[in-house]
Amino acid sequence: MTTEQFFSKIERRSRAESLYWAGVLVWAGLVFGANSLGFLPKIGSADAWSWVFIGAGLFGTFMNLYHSTIPDTVTTTWDYIWSGFWLLLGLSGLFAIDIFWPLVLILIGLTLLTKAIRFS
């Protein structure tokens, strides 16, 4: 790999991260705005933060899937773990379940297992 290719990958990754955080901030603004106007649905014990985490997790998951289809783009295991973490954190508030941490451990294990099988 040449130096130009290396820095090109870093630049693409930086743009993808900027896009992700911009999308999450816009989503959070929409959720908190809807909450202040009384439009946010009340399901289970979900509050505005649950909806923000669900949106961040879904957006991250879709971005990971999109980037995994593009050649020369690296999607790391941690990208999937963080997306799943945010999604599970939001869903645990939505469904008022207390199995958040076991689900996080299962998610991490499945992600590592998938990566191990995929690259072997």
C-alpha positions in Angstrom: 0.0 0.0 0.0 1.4 3.3 -1.0 1.3 6.4 1.2 -1.3 8.0 -1.0 -3.6 5.0 -0.7 -3.2 5.0 3.1 -4.1 8.6 3.5 -7.0 8.2 1.0 -8.4 5.5 3.3 -8.0 7.7 6.3 -9.7 10.6 4.5 -12.6 8.4 3.5 -13.0 7.1 7.0 -12.9 10.7 8.4 -15.6 11.8 6.0 -17.8 8.8 7.0 -17.4 9.5 10.7 -18.3 13.2 10.1 -21.3 12.1 8.1 -22.3 9.8 10.9 -22.0 12.3 13.7 -23.8 15.0 11.6 -26.7 12.6 11.0 -26.9 11.7 14.7 -26.9 15.3 15.8 -29.7 16.2 13.3 -31.7 13.1 14.5 -31.1 14.1 18.2 -32.4 17.6 17.4 -35.5 16.3 15.7 -36.2 13.9 18.6 -35.7 16.5 21.3 -37.8 19.0 19.3 -40.6 16.5 18.9 -40.4 15.7 22.6 -40.7 19.4 23.6 -43.7 19.7 21.3 -45.3 16.6 22.7 -45.2 14.6 19.4 -42.8 11.9 20.6 -44.6 8.6 21.2 -44.5 7.1 24.6 -44.0 3.4 24.3 -43.0 1.5 27.4 -40.5 3.5 29.5 -38.9 5.1 26.4 -37.9 8.7 26.7 -36.2 11.0 24.2 -32.8 9.5 24.9 -34.1 6.0 23.9 -35.2 7.4 20.6 -31.9 9.1 20.0 -30.0 5.9 20.8 -32.2 3.9 18.5 -31.7 6.4 15.6 -27.9 6.4 16.2 -27.7 2.6 16.2 -29.8 2.2 13.1 -28.0 5.0 11.3 -24.6 3.4 12.2 -25.8 0.0 11.2 -26.9 1.2 7.8 -23.7 3.1 7.3 -21.7 0.0 8.2 -23.6 -2.1 5.7 -23.2 0.6 3.0 -19.5 0.9 3.6 -19.0 -2.8 3.6 -20.2 -2.9 -0.1 -17.7 -0.3 -1.2 -14.3 -1.6 -2.3 -11.3 -0.2 -0.5 -13.4 0.9 2.5 -12.6 -0.6 5.9 -15.4 -1.4 8.3 -14.0 -2.5 11.6 -15.5 -4.8 14.2 -15.8 -1.9 16.5 -18.1 -0.1 14.1 -20.6 -2.9 14.3 -20.2 -3.2 18.1 -20.9 0.5 18.7 -23.9 0.5 16.3 -25.3 -2.5 18.1 -24.6 -1.0 21.5 -26.5 2.2 20.7 -29.3 0.3 19.2 -29.6 -2.1 22.2 -29.4 0.8 24.6 -32.3 2.5 22.9 -34.4 -0.6 22.6 -33.9 -1.5 26.2 -35.6 1.8 27.1 -38.3 1.2 24.5 -39.2 -2.3 25.7 -38.3 -1.7 29.4 -36.2 -4.9 29.5 -33.4 -5.6 31.9 -31.4 -7.8 29.6 -29.4 -5.0 28.0 -25.9 -6.1 29.1 -26.4 -9.8 28.2 -27.6 -8.7 24.8 -24.5 -6.5 24.4 -22.2 -9.4 25.3 -24.0 -11.7 22.8 -23.7 -9.0 20.1 -20.0 -8.6 20.7 -19.5 -12.4 20.6 -21.5 -12.8 17.4 -19.6 -9.9 15.8 -16.2 -11.4 16.7 -17.4 -14.9 15.6 -18.6 -13.5 12.3 -15.3 -11.7 11.7 -13.3 -14.8 12.5 -15.3 -17.0 10.1 -15.3 -14.3 7.4 -11.5 -13.9 7.4 -10.5 -17.5 7.9 
